[in-house]
Amino acid sequence: MLAKKTVKNQLTLPKRIADAFPGVDHFDVKIDDGRIVLAPVRPDRLQQVRDRLAELGVTERDVRTAVRWARKRRA
């Protein structure tokens, strides 16, 4: 099956693939030996991550600031 990358660097999963993961809205993405690997992140695991960030004192604002910093073009 093919998935096309959009101009906004987004991929749409084919329906047959998405249907194999009911209730999953988030995927962990990594590169493995030149391949893109998606692993479903269940809502309970996502909440664990959010809870851990809260324990560490990391706020949504901190995350937005970090993402903005990381996306800056470097000269």
VENMO-V955375 format. One line per field, one symbol per residue. phi: phi as a letter, one per 20 degrees, with the letter a starting at -180 (. if undefined). burial: b if it has 9 or more other C-alpha atoms within 8 Angstrom, else e. A space follows every 50 residues. Layout:
BEGIN
phi = ???
burial = ???
END
This chain:
BEGIN
phi = .dcdeefeldddfggffgffcfnddccedbdclmdeddcfdfgfffffff ffffgeneeffgfgfffgffeffde
burial = eeeebeeeeeeeebeeebeeeeebeebeeeeeeeeeeeebbbeeebeeee eebbeeebeeeebeeeeeeeeeeee
END
